[in-house]
Amino acid sequence: MSEPTMTRDVVLAQPRGFCAGVDRAIDIVEHALTKFGAPIYVRHEIVHNTFVVDDLKQKGAIFIEDLNDVPPGATLIFSAHGVSKAIQAQAQARGFSIFDATCPLVTKVHVEVAKLAKEGYEFLMIGHKGHPEVEGTMGQLNSGIHLVEDEADVATVQPAQTHKLAVVTQTTLSVDDAASIMRAIKARFPSVREPKQQDICYATQNRQDAVKVMAGKVDVVIVVGSPTSSNSNRLRELAQRLGTPAYMVDNPADLNPEWVHDCQRVGLTAGASAPEILVQEVIARLKLLGALSVQTMNGVEETIQFPMPKGLRPDH
């Protein structure tokens, strides 16, 4: 049996883990299962977390990518990432009972795109190609929205016109990365319309701010999150950029003891789609490896809540 690695202290980021949009999305699936019974069909993973998805599968949720896999008359839930207009129209035409778990902050971006498009705007979207949120937002329009993933894309993008050009962003980006891309956009297109409010969501911002505070005070940062989780990956990248070794774990078994070998202070955070139960299980693993204390940093207390859709509220 291997000796403990004598990690001394675990420092917990505040805030960490579930945000209001993720809480709401999971609640929508669970309420639908309770009200209508299994199976409930969900287009795409409701949130990008293996533990959450597996738990809901056991309760009777079936996750699909193709609407052809949903039988007529079934209950269908759109994931927290949002969907394109084409997917919405296809689902309605098929006659499904639909509940939309799109995060309200993503919906806010969709509404802004629709409003400005009517005013004749084209768009640059800062985001990651292939991410379902990006596909959903870009799919609000048939044309006139261009993805830029980095500053090199900004240099080559060719909108049809530039006198009415607006920027929207994926909500789960690195705040710093988005800011540098935005600077490049403004340098090339000085009259571009910036987002009314920062599109990067409050929870992503708060978790990144907490890692910025924590990174310089610990020897290593462990991020609880699944590989598909954009905001979890950004937390790991941010810590590394600040000079602190950082690793991501989908579950406690992923934790490599060598990462914390001889560390005095281990920082621990979780992406917005990672449940607190996994954080506690990682803490238990760190204690087996020699951690003696757990302390939570001071940080933002998040109190925001989003309402359930009609048809799933207790009063309906």
C-alpha positions as CSV (number, residue, x, y, z in Angstrom):
1,M,0.0,0.0,0.0
2,S,1.5,3.4,-1.0
3,E,2.3,6.0,1.6
4,P,0.2,9.2,1.8
5,T,1.7,12.0,-0.2
6,M,1.3,14.4,2.8
7,T,-0.7,17.1,1.2
8,R,-1.3,19.6,4.1
9,D,-4.3,21.8,3.3
10,V,-7.1,21.8,0.8
11,V,-8.4,25.3,-0.2
12,L,-11.9,25.4,-1.7
13,A,-12.8,28.1,-4.2
14,Q,-15.9,30.2,-3.6
15,P,-18.0,30.1,-5.6
16,R,-17.7,26.7,-7.3
17,G,-19.9,24.1,-8.9
18,F,-23.5,24.4,-10.0
19,C,-24.8,27.7,-11.3
20,A,-28.5,28.7,-11.5
21,G,-28.8,27.7,-15.1
22,V,-27.5,24.2,-14.5
23,D,-29.7,23.8,-11.4
24,R,-32.7,24.8,-13.4
25,A,-31.9,22.5,-16.3
26,I,-31.5,19.4,-14.1
27,D,-34.6,20.3,-12.1
28,I,-36.6,20.5,-15.4
29,V,-35.6,16.9,-16.3
30,E,-36.3,15.6,-12.8
31,H,-39.7,17.4,-12.6
32,A,-40.6,16.1,-16.1
33,L,-39.7,12.5,-15.0
34,T,-41.8,12.9,-11.9
35,K,-44.8,14.5,-13.7
36,F,-44.9,12.4,-16.9
37,G,-42.9,9.3,-16.0
38,A,-40.0,7.7,-17.9
39,P,-38.8,8.0,-20.5
40,I,-38.2,11.7,-21.0
41,Y,-36.1,12.5,-24.1
42,V,-33.3,15.2,-23.8
43,R,-31.6,16.6,-26.9
44,H,-27.9,16.6,-26.1
45,E,-26.5,16.2,-22.6
46,I,-28.6,18.4,-20.4
47,V,-25.3,19.8,-19.0
48,H,-21.8,18.7,-19.7
49,N,-21.2,16.5,-16.7
50,T,-20.8,12.7,-16.8
51,F,-22.1,12.1,-13.2
52,V,-25.2,14.2,-13.8
53,V,-26.0,12.6,-17.1
54,D,-25.5,9.1,-15.8
55,D,-27.7,9.9,-12.8
56,L,-30.5,11.1,-15.0
57,K,-30.2,8.1,-17.3
58,Q,-30.8,5.8,-14.3
59,K,-33.9,7.8,-13.5
60,G,-35.3,7.4,-17.0
61,A,-33.9,10.2,-19.2
62,I,-32.8,9.3,-22.7
63,F,-30.2,11.6,-24.3
64,I,-30.3,11.9,-28.1
65,E,-28.7,14.1,-30.7
66,D,-31.1,13.3,-33.6
67,L,-34.8,14.1,-33.3
68,N,-35.5,11.0,-35.4
69,D,-34.7,9.0,-32.3
70,V,-37.6,10.5,-30.4
71,P,-41.0,8.7,-30.8
72,P,-44.1,10.6,-31.7
73,G,-45.9,12.3,-28.8
74,A,-42.9,12.0,-26.5
75,T,-41.8,14.7,-24.1
76,L,-38.6,16.4,-25.3
77,I,-36.3,18.7,-23.4
78,F,-33.8,21.0,-25.0
79,S,-30.5,21.1,-23.1
80,A,-29.1,24.1,-21.2
81,H,-26.9,25.1,-24.1
82,G,-29.8,26.1,-26.4
83,V,-30.8,25.0,-29.9
84,S,-31.1,26.4,-33.4
85,K,-34.3,27.7,-34.9
86,A,-34.2,24.7,-37.2
87,I,-34.2,22.2,-34.4
88,Q,-37.0,24.1,-32.6
89,A,-39.1,24.1,-35.8
90,Q,-38.4,20.4,-36.4
91,A,-39.4,19.5,-32.9
92,Q,-42.6,21.5,-33.1
93,A,-43.5,19.9,-36.4
94,R,-43.0,16.4,-35.0
95,G,-45.6,17.3,-32.3
96,F,-43.5,16.6,-29.2
97,S,-44.3,18.0,-25.8
98,I,-41.4,20.4,-25.5
99,F,-39.8,22.0,-22.4
100,D,-36.9,24.3,-23.0
101,A,-34.0,24.1,-20.4
102,T,-31.9,26.6,-22.3
103,C,-30.1,28.8,-19.7
104,P,-31.9,32.2,-19.5
105,L,-28.5,33.9,-20.0
106,V,-28.1,32.0,-23.3
107,T,-31.7,32.9,-24.3
108,K,-30.8,36.5,-23.6
109,V,-28.1,36.3,-26.3
110,H,-30.6,34.6,-28.7
111,V,-33.1,37.5,-28.1
112,E,-30.4,40.1,-28.8
113,V,-29.4,38.4,-32.0
114,A,-33.0,38.3,-33.2
115,K,-33.6,41.9,-32.3
116,L,-30.4,43.3,-34.0
117,A,-30.9,41.1,-37.1
118,K,-34.2,42.8,-37.7
119,E,-32.3,46.1,-37.6
120,G,-30.0,44.9,-40.3
121,Y,-27.0,43.8,-38.3
122,E,-24.5,41.1,-39.1
123,F,-22.7,39.4,-36.2
124,L,-19.3,38.1,-35.1
125,M,-19.6,35.4,-32.5
126,I,-16.7,34.7,-30.2
127,G,-16.8,31.0,-29.3
128,H,-15.6,27.5,-29.9
129,K,-16.6,25.7,-33.1
130,G,-18.8,22.7,-32.5
131,H,-19.9,23.6,-29.0
132,P,-23.7,23.2,-28.8
133,E,-24.2,26.7,-27.4
134,V,-22.4,28.2,-30.4
135,E,-24.4,26.0,-32.8
136,G,-27.6,27.1,-31.1
137,T,-26.8,30.8,-31.2
138,M,-25.5,30.8,-34.7
139,G,-28.5,28.8,-35.7
140,Q,-30.8,31.7,-34.7
141,L,-30.1,33.1,-38.2
142,N,-29.8,31.6,-41.6
143,S,-26.9,33.8,-42.5
144,G,-24.9,36.8,-41.4
145,I,-23.3,35.4,-38.3
146,H,-19.6,34.6,-38.4
147,L,-17.6,32.5,-35.8
148,V,-14.3,33.9,-34.6
149,E,-12.4,31.5,-32.3
150,D,-9.2,33.6,-31.9
151,E,-7.4,36.8,-33.1
152,A,-6.3,35.1,-36.3
153,D,-10.0,34.5,-37.2
154,V,-10.6,38.2,-36.6
155,A,-8.0,39.1,-39.2
156,T,-9.6,37.0,-41.9
157,V,-13.3,37.2,-41.3
158,Q,-15.3,38.8,-44.1
159,P,-18.7,40.1,-43.1
160,A,-20.8,41.3,-46.1
161,Q,-21.0,44.8,-44.6
162,T,-19.4,46.5,-41.6
163,H,-21.5,49.6,-40.9
164,K,-23.9,47.4,-38.9
165,L,-21.8,44.8,-37.1
166,A,-22.4,43.4,-33.6
167,V,-20.5,41.0,-31.4
168,V,-22.0,38.2,-29.3
169,T,-20.1,35.6,-27.3
170,Q,-20.4,32.1,-26.0
171,T,-21.3,32.5,-22.3
172,T,-18.7,30.0,-20.9
173,L,-15.6,31.5,-22.4
174,S,-12.4,32.7,-20.6
175,V,-13.1,36.3,-19.7
176,D,-9.5,37.2,-20.6
177,D,-9.5,35.3,-23.9
178,A,-12.8,37.0,-24.9
179,A,-11.4,40.4,-24.0
180,S,-8.3,40.0,-26.1
181,I,-10.4,38.8,-29.1
182,M,-12.7,41.8,-28.6
183,R,-9.8,44.2,-28.7
184,A,-8.7,42.7,-32.0
185,I,-12.3,43.0,-33.3
186,K,-12.4,46.7,-32.3
187,A,-9.1,47.4,-33.9
188,R,-10.3,46.0,-37.2
189,F,-13.9,47.2,-37.0
190,P,-13.8,50.4,-34.9
191,S,-17.6,51.0,-35.1
192,V,-18.6,47.5,-34.1
193,R,-21.4,47.2,-31.6
194,E,-20.3,45.5,-28.4
195,P,-22.7,43.4,-26.3
196,K,-25.0,45.5,-24.2
197,Q,-23.9,43.7,-21.1
198,Q,-21.1,41.2,-20.8
199,D,-22.4,38.0,-22.5
200,I,-20.0,35.8,-20.5
201,C,-22.3,34.7,-17.7
202,Y,-22.0,35.8,-14.0
203,A,-21.2,32.2,-12.9
204,T,-18.4,31.8,-15.4
205,Q,-17.0,35.2,-14.4
206,N,-17.3,34.5,-10.6
207,R,-15.6,31.1,-10.9
208,Q,-12.7,32.5,-12.9
209,D,-12.3,35.4,-10.5
210,A,-12.1,32.9,-7.6
211,V,-9.4,30.9,-9.4
212,K,-7.4,34.1,-10.0
213,V,-7.5,34.8,-6.3
214,M,-6.7,31.2,-5.4
215,A,-4.0,30.3,-7.9
216,G,-1.2,32.4,-6.3
217,K,-1.9,30.9,-2.9
218,V,-1.7,27.2,-3.7
219,D,0.8,24.7,-5.2
220,V,-1.6,23.1,-7.5
221,V,-5.3,23.6,-8.7
222,I,-7.6,20.7,-9.2
223,V,-10.8,21.4,-11.2
224,V,-13.7,19.1,-10.9
225,G,-15.4,18.9,-14.3
226,S,-16.0,16.7,-17.4
227,P,-13.8,17.0,-20.5
228,T,-16.7,18.3,-22.5
229,S,-17.4,21.2,-20.1
230,S,-16.2,24.5,-21.6
231,N,-16.2,26.5,-18.4
232,S,-14.4,23.7,-16.5
233,N,-11.6,23.7,-19.1
234,R,-11.3,27.4,-18.9
235,L,-10.7,27.2,-15.1
236,R,-7.9,24.8,-15.6
237,E,-6.4,26.9,-18.4
238,L,-6.6,30.1,-16.3
239,A,-4.8,28.6,-13.4
240,Q,-2.0,27.3,-15.7
241,R,-1.8,30.7,-17.3
242,L,-1.2,32.2,-13.9
243,G,1.7,29.9,-13.3
244,T,0.1,27.2,-11.1
245,P,0.0,23.6,-12.3
246,A,-3.7,22.6,-12.8
247,Y,-5.5,19.4,-13.7
248,M,-9.1,18.5,-14.3
249,V,-10.9,15.4,-12.9
250,D,-14.2,14.0,-13.9
251,N,-14.4,11.9,-10.7
252,P,-12.1,11.2,-7.7
253,A,-10.5,8.2,-9.4
254,D,-9.0,10.6,-12.0
255,L,-6.9,12.2,-9.3
256,N,-3.3,11.3,-9.8
257,P,-1.4,11.2,-6.4
258,E,1.7,12.5,-8.2
259,W,-0.1,15.8,-8.9
260,V,-0.3,16.6,-5.2
261,H,2.9,15.0,-4.1
262,D,4.7,17.2,-1.5
263,C,2.1,20.0,-2.0
264,Q,1.4,22.1,1.1
265,R,-1.8,23.6,-0.3
266,V,-4.1,22.1,-2.9
267,G,-6.7,24.4,-4.5
268,L,-10.0,22.8,-5.4
269,T,-12.8,24.2,-7.6
270,A,-15.5,22.9,-9.8
271,G,-17.0,24.0,-13.1
272,A,-20.6,25.2,-13.2
273,S,-21.9,21.8,-14.3
274,A,-20.1,19.8,-11.7
275,P,-22.1,18.8,-8.6
276,E,-20.9,19.4,-5.0
277,I,-21.0,15.7,-4.2
278,L,-18.0,15.1,-6.6
279,V,-16.1,17.9,-4.8
280,Q,-16.7,16.2,-1.5
281,E,-15.6,12.9,-2.9
282,V,-12.4,14.5,-4.2
283,I,-11.8,16.0,-0.7
284,A,-12.2,12.5,0.8
285,R,-9.6,11.2,-1.7
286,L,-7.2,14.1,-0.8
287,K,-7.6,13.2,2.9
288,L,-6.6,9.7,2.1
289,L,-3.5,11.2,0.5
290,G,-2.6,13.1,3.6
291,A,-4.7,16.3,3.6
292,L,-5.1,17.6,7.2
293,S,-7.5,20.6,6.8
294,V,-10.1,22.0,4.5
295,Q,-10.8,25.7,4.3
296,T,-13.1,27.7,2.1
297,M,-11.9,31.0,0.6
298,N,-14.0,34.1,1.0
299,G,-15.9,34.8,-2.2
300,V,-19.1,35.8,-3.9
301,E,-22.3,34.2,-2.6
302,E,-24.6,33.5,-5.5
303,T,-28.3,33.8,-4.8
304,I,-29.7,34.1,-8.3
305,Q,-32.5,31.6,-9.2
306,F,-34.3,31.0,-12.5
307,P,-38.0,30.0,-12.7
308,M,-39.2,26.7,-14.0
309,P,-41.0,26.8,-17.4
310,K,-44.8,26.7,-17.4
311,G,-46.2,23.2,-17.2
312,L,-43.6,22.1,-14.7
313,R,-44.1,24.7,-12.0
314,P,-45.7,23.5,-8.8
315,D,-48.8,25.7,-9.4
316,H,-49.4,24.2,-12.9
